[in-house]
Amino acid sequence: MRIHDDRYTRERLRFHVALHFLRLEARTQTIRRWTGLTDDRIRKLYRSYLADEDRPLPRHRGKSPHRAALFLRSPRARRETALLASLCRLLGALPQQREPAPALSLPSLGRAQLLCQAYEMYRGLVPEALLTFEHAVFLLSMLVQGAELVCGDCRDCHALVVVDRWALAPARCELCGAAADRPERTAAPWTAPAVPAAAARDGLAATARGCNTARR
């Protein structure tokens, strides 16, 4: 009976995670890799629960994101990537140790739930988000593998940043980097106010008369 209950619970969790991935507009291949469901079962799940909604969710086709440069191409992309990676680390979706083959070791039902939570928190903080859920899955894989992108600490504020593994410049978050690039304001050297020549002569004469009076 216990074996039957565990199998039922795990199968129910598969469907729960698959539905969550579908609502976040994940591709079929991504759902298959993380849940173990077949393409046919994923399509039936979509038709049964999501196809008849007032606003049907789009189903994306084609390749998933596969270029790591996307996460570093602009200040906005770097900020949102750092935020998403921080949430994944805080919730436990992003492990501390690197894995040489994340495609095999990373996908699991428990980690999938944590990844969904991290992405939904990211969308709550950034309504007009640049990164899709597919980007979140790809970012997680890149960081766990550590071949191109790695997590680092900002040298100034120690916040988590995502950087190119082979970058030579010290890691800085966008805020600290902008502050470092901003030229410092230096005070202008003090100069005495200009005095007209006639006023200067009158002042010297008055000073001389005062000195002569004092001697008497």
C-alpha positions in Angstrom: 0.0 0.0 0.0 2.9 2.4 0.8 4.5 1.7 -2.6 1.2 2.5 -4.3 0.8 5.7 -2.3 4.3 6.9 -3.1 3.8 6.1 -6.8 0.5 8.0 -6.9 2.0 11.0 -5.0 4.9 11.2 -7.4 2.7 10.9 -10.5 0.5 13.6 -9.2 3.5 15.8 -8.6 4.6 15.3 -12.1 1.3 16.6 -13.4 1.4 19.5 -11.0 4.9 20.6 -12.1 4.0 20.1 -15.8 0.9 22.3 -15.4 3.0 24.9 -13.6 5.6 24.8 -16.5 2.8 25.1 -19.0 1.4 28.2 -17.3 4.8 29.8 -17.4 4.9 29.1 -21.1 7.7 26.5 -21.1 8.3 24.5 -24.2 7.3 20.8 -24.5 11.0 19.6 -24.6 11.7 21.5 -21.3 8.6 20.0 -19.6 9.6 16.5 -20.8 13.1 16.9 -19.5 12.1 18.1 -16.1 9.0 15.9 -15.4 9.6 12.7 -17.5 6.2 13.0 -19.1 5.9 12.1 -22.8 5.0 14.7 -25.4 1.6 13.1 -25.9 0.7 13.4 -22.2 1.9 17.0 -22.1 -0.3 17.9 -25.1 -3.3 16.1 -23.5 -2.6 17.9 -20.2 -2.7 21.3 -22.0 -5.9 20.5 -23.9 -7.6 19.2 -20.8 -6.8 22.1 -18.4 -5.5 25.1 -20.3 -6.8 25.2 -23.9 -10.4 26.2 -23.0 -9.4 29.2 -20.8 -10.7 32.6 -21.8 -7.1 33.6 -22.7 -5.3 30.5 -23.9 -1.7 30.4 -23.1 0.6 30.4 -26.1 2.7 27.3 -26.9 6.2 28.2 -28.0 7.9 26.1 -30.6 11.5 25.9 -31.8 14.7 25.9 -29.9 15.0 27.0 -26.3 17.4 29.9 -25.5 21.0 28.8 -25.9 23.2 31.9 -26.0 24.8 32.9 -22.7 25.7 36.4 -24.0 22.0 37.3 -23.7 22.3 37.6 -19.9 25.2 40.2 -20.1 24.3 42.2 -23.3 22.9 45.3 -21.5 22.8 46.9 -18.1 19.1 45.9 -17.8 19.8 42.3 -18.7 22.7 42.1 -16.1 20.5 43.6 -13.4 17.6 41.2 -14.0 19.9 38.2 -14.4 21.5 39.0 -11.1 18.1 39.3 -9.5 16.9 36.0 -10.9 20.1 34.2 -9.9 19.8 35.6 -6.4 16.3 34.4 -6.0 17.2 30.9 -7.3 20.1 30.8 -4.8 17.9 32.0 -1.9 15.2 29.5 -2.5 17.6 26.6 -3.1 17.0 26.1 -6.8 20.6 27.0 -7.6 23.0 24.6 -5.9 26.3 25.7 -4.4 28.4 23.1 -6.2 29.0 23.0 -10.0 27.9 20.0 -12.0 29.8 18.9 -15.2 26.6 17.5 -16.7 23.6 19.6 -15.5 21.3 18.2 -18.2 21.4 14.9 -16.3 21.8 15.9 -12.7 19.8 19.2 -12.5 16.2 18.3 -13.5 14.1 17.0 -10.7 10.5 17.6 -9.5 11.7 19.3 -6.2 14.1 21.7 -8.0 11.4 22.4 -10.6 9.0 23.6 -7.9 11.7 25.9 -6.4 12.6 27.2 -9.9 8.9 28.1 -10.5 8.7 29.9 -7.2 11.9 31.9 -7.9 10.7 32.9 -11.4 7.3 34.0 -10.1 8.9 36.1 -7.4 11.1 37.6 -10.1 8.1 38.5 -12.2 6.4 40.0 -9.2 9.4 42.3 -8.7 9.8 43.0 -12.4 6.4 43.2 -14.1 7.9 44.1 -17.5 10.4 41.2 -17.3 13.1 40.8 -19.9 13.7 37.1 -19.1 11.2 34.4 -19.8 10.8 31.1 -17.9 12.9 29.4 -20.6 15.6 31.9 -19.9 15.4 31.0 -16.2 15.9 27.3 -17.0 18.8 28.0 -19.3 20.4 30.4 -16.8 20.2 27.8 -14.0 21.9 25.2 -16.3 24.7 27.7 -17.2 25.4 28.6 -13.6 25.5 25.0 -12.4 27.8 24.0 -15.3 30.0 27.1 -14.8 31.6 26.9 -18.2 30.6 30.4 -19.4 28.7 32.1 -16.6 29.5 32.1 -12.9 28.1 33.7 -9.8 30.4 36.2 -8.1 30.3 38.9 -5.4 30.3 42.6 -6.1 33.7 44.0 -4.9 32.0 47.0 -3.3 28.6 45.9 -1.9 29.1 42.1 -2.0 25.8 41.5 -3.8 25.5 38.4 -6.0 26.4 39.2 -9.7 26.5 36.9 -12.8 29.7 37.4 -14.8 31.6 35.9 -17.6 33.8 33.2 -16.2 36.8 34.5 -18.1 36.3 38.2 -17.4 39.4 40.1 -16.2 37.7 43.1 -14.7 36.7 42.8 -11.0 33.0 41.9 -10.6 30.7 44.8 -9.8 26.9 45.1 -9.7 25.3 47.6 -12.0 24.7 50.2 -9.2 28.3 50.1 -7.9 29.6 50.0 -11.5 27.7 53.1 -12.4 28.9 54.9 -9.3 32.5 54.0 -10.1 32.2 55.3 -13.6 30.7 58.6 -12.5 33.4 61.3 -12.3 34.0 62.6 -8.8 33.3 66.3 -8.2 36.4 68.1 -6.9 36.2 71.5 -5.3 37.6 74.4 -7.4 40.8 76.0 -5.9 40.1 79.1 -3.9 41.0 82.4 -5.6 40.9 85.8 -4.0 38.3 88.1 -5.5 39.6 90.6 -8.0 40.0 94.1 -6.6 40.1 97.2 -8.9 43.5 98.9 -9.1 42.1 102.3 -7.8 40.5 100.6 -4.8 43.7 98.8 -4.1 45.7 102.1 -4.1 43.2 103.8 -1.8 43.4 100.8 0.6 47.2 100.9 0.7 47.2 104.6 1.3 44.7 104.3 4.2 46.8 101.5 5.7 49.9 103.7 5.5 48.2 106.6 7.2 46.9 104.3 10.0 50.5 103.1 10.6 51.9 106.6 10.8 49.2 107.7 13.2 50.0 104.7 15.4 53.7 105.7 15.5 52.9 109.2 16.8 
